[in-house]
Amino acid sequence: MVYITGDTHGDWVGRLNIVSFPEQKKMTKKDYVLILGDFGIWDNSKREKYHLDWLEDRPFTTLFVSGNHENYDILDQLPVKEWHGGKVNFIRPSVIHLMRGQIFYIEGKTFFTFGGASSHDIPDGILELDDPNWKKKKKQLDQQRAFYRIHHISWWERELPNEEEMEEGVRNLRQQNYIVDYVVTHTPYTSLLQRMDDGAGIYQSDYLTDYLQKIKQIVTYQQFFFGHMHQNVNFLQEKAICIYEQIVRVL
């Protein structure tokens, strides 16, 4: 069995407890729950480790792609392993980060994964820790109730991929003759992002959404799954599904 759900932001207990997700009673570690980014790797705190241990104790295996709200300083330091045909980081033995540009063979199906997204909730900027005045600026922004983040504490530039990751993704798809069963990302591709923004000007396209637009155009797939937008919407004609708090069985 494979289930997919949207952004958890570290609240795995709230999303995947036995009451909210009773289907797990029939699952084993050979069954999977795949989280569409903003999984919730933040700070290696005791609280976070406790809840990761709770997740490890679930009967299923948890998979996730990265979002824009992940601590990439932590993720990028983890050893890179191979799992089901693609590169991964093991957070726990059965809590696994599916890296960008990879193709995984799960339950007889192929999953192309590409995490990451631009943070659109920081109109008042990003503070740098090497700025000698950052604490003063932070105090001023807090007084203004501004929307800002702090580099390496609450924001990471690695929320967007590098060229190597994008090139590797295309190479892996080429080896697959540009055919996969599922595309799994955090952010949607440009045309769908603009459609969901509907002229509000909140969500802006970037080189990642443009890259995913190219993927949409060159790849044959059954379904494109993404999170990020905090909505549950099925775009039937697009063969795309935006998932937030729903937990949807795929296989």
N, C-alpha and C positions, 0 to 999 in steps of 0.2 A: 504493500500500500504506500502511496505517496500523497501527502496532503501539503497544500501551500497556503500560507497566510502572509499578511503584510507586516508593516513596521511594528516591532515590539518595544523598542527603546528601553530594553532591559527589564521590562515587566513580563518576564516569562511565566511567573507564577500566576499572574492575572489572566494571561491569554491561554495558558496550556494546563491549567489545573483540571482535575478530574470532572468537575462540574461543568466547566465551560467546554471541555473537550472530552466527552465520555467515550468517544470512539477509541481512545487509547487503551481501553480495557482489553481490546482484541488485538493489540499491536505488540510487536517484538522489536528487538534492535535491528532486525532486517527490514523494518518499515521506517518511513521517513516523514518528518515535517520540515518543509523548506520555507525559510523566512526571507522575504523579498527586500532585504536591506534595512538599515537602521536597527540592527539586531540589538546593540546595546553594550558593546565593548567600550568602556570609558576609562577606568582608573586603577584596575587591579586592587581595589579596596577589599576589605574583609567582607563587606556586604555583597559586593559583586561576586566574589569567589564563592560565598555561601549559596547564592542563587544559581551560579553555574553548576555547583555540585548538586543542587536540587534538580536542575535540568538534566544532568548526567544520570540521575536516578530514575528518570522517566523510562517507561518500557520501550520507547521508540528512539531512533537516532535523529538528532537535530542538525539540519544543514542550513547555511545562510550565505547569501551574497552580501557584500559590504554596502553601506549606505553613505550618506554624507555626514551622519552623526555617528561616526566610529572613531576610536582612537587609533589612527594609523601608525603612530609611534610604537604602539604595542603590536599591532598586526604585522607590521613590516619587519619586526625583530624575531618573529616566530619561524622555526624551521619549516622549510617547504618540503612536503611529502607528496607522493602520488597516491591517488585513491580513485578507483573506478575509471581510470583512464585520464584523469586530469590532475592539476596541481591544487593542493589544499594546505591549510594550516589546521592542525588539531588543537582546539581550545581545551577539549577534554576528549577521552577516547571515542565518545559518541556525540560530541558537539564539534562540528566541522565547518570551517570557512572555505567555501568554494571560490577560488581565486578568479580574477578577471581573464576573459579570453579563453576559457577552458571548455572542453566538451567531456561530459560525464555520461557513462553508460549505467543507467539505473532502471531496474525492472524491465529490461529489454528495450528501453527508450533512450534517445539521446537528448541531453540537456546542454545547451550553450549558455554559459553564465558570464555576466559582465556587470559587476557592481559599481557603485559610485553615483554621485549626483552633485550638482551645485546647491549650496545652501542659499535659500532665497529669503531667509528670515533675519538678515543682518544688515538692514539699510543704514545703520549708524556706524558700520565699519568693524574692523578687527584690530585689536590691540596686540602689540608685539612685546614680548617679555624683555627684549633687549633695549627697549625704549626706557630711559631712566625716569621718565615721567608717567609710566603706564599706570601706576597705582593712583596717581592724582587724576588722570584722565578717566580711569574706571570709576572713581568716586563721583566725578562730575556727570558721567553718563548714567550712573545709578540714580543720582538725584533727578535727572531728567527722565527717568524710566525709559531709557533708550534701549534699542534692540541692537546689541553688539555681541561679539564673541572674542575670546582670547586665544591667540595662536598657541598650539600645543597643550591647551587646557580644555577648551570647548570648541575648537575649530582646527582643522588640519587641511593644508593645501592638497594633500594626497586624496582628498575626497574626489578629485578628478584624476583620471588615469594618465600614465605617461605614454610616450610614443611606442615604447617596447611592448607594453601590454596590448595596445590596440593592434599593432602589427602581428603579434602572436595570435590574437583572436582571429584575424583574417587568414593567417596561415593554417590554423586548425580547421577553420571552416572550409578552406580550399581542399584540404585533405579529405574532408567529408563530402566533397562535391557540392558544397553549399546547401546541404540538406540535413536538417535536424528535426527532431520531433517538437522540442520546446525551446524557446528563447526566454531566459530568466534574467531580469535586470532590476535595478532599483528605480531608475528614472525612465520615462517613456522616450520615444524618438521625437524629433523636432515637430513634425506635423501634428502629432497627437498631443504633445505638450501645449502647442499653441491653441489647439481645439479646446483643451480642458481649461486653459487660461481664459479663453473667451473674451479677449480684449481688456482684461482687468490689469494687465501689466505687472502681475506678481511674479509670474514664471517666465524667465528669459531663456532662450535657447543658448547652447554653448557647443564647444567642439565635441563633447561627449554625446549630446542629443543628436548632433549632426552625424556622428559616427554610427549611432544606432539607427538613424534614418537610412544610412547606406546599407547596414545589415538587413534592415527590413526589405530593401529593394533587391538585394542580391541573393538572399537566403530563402529557401522554401521551408516552411515550418507549419506545424499544426496550430500552435498557440503561442502568443507572446504575453508573458506575465510580468507585471511590474507593480511596484508599491509607490512610495514617496509622496503621493498626492493626498493621502488620508481619505480616500474615497473607495467605494465598492461599485465599480461600473464595468459592465460587459459591452465592449464595442464589437458587436457580432460581425459586421462587415469588414472590420480591421483584423479580425482574429486576434484581438488583444483584450486582456482583462486587467483592470486595476483592482488590487485587493488591499484592504486595510485590516479591519478586525475580523472579517470572516475567515473561516478555515475551510478550504475547498478541497475535496478529494479529486485528484487527477488520475491516479491509477489504483 
